[in-house]
Amino acid sequence: MIVLGLGSFLFHATMLYSMQLADELPMSYGALLMIYMCLESEALPKYPALPYILGAYAVVTTVVQIIITKTIPIFHEIQVTDPLQ
């Protein structure tokens, strides 16, 4: 929670793209952690591959946010806009 709050503070204080990543990526990681905790609330794991799937999703999301959206900004614009507007 501290990392999420610090990233959000840094982004809203500076409004820089790199700080926006510090705001958005911890939220994505926190959401993945919540998904894992909701699905694996039992003592024995129901989905043994779930940590690998969520980890792979986190890596792909991070790569897309850091590398691809910096070179091709349309990906970020598509992610944060409402397509129904």
Steps between C-alpha positions, in 0.01 A plus 500: 500500500787738573647443153162564341449821697852623430466431127167680489643798688801521268284488187249760613777725630709489182260389222792324327453184293758305702318590821172397338649153469592518869131571561343242267727197526464451879122519456519225238719287725265555794202396288682181396578427864133546592394267219743239629380536859134474397551190288746326733338550839521131595796326666560282192536682168209457258689643204868401515584692182337823617817663641678439170211637296466811715878546503514476122218752476690736731815469287309560175317798650826649625674453165207653314483796738873571506624415152215497252296797624814715517576437133140473376279719727174389337507183714483707817231725359288197417550354849394808694215634287139392506413349161129585549556876502 
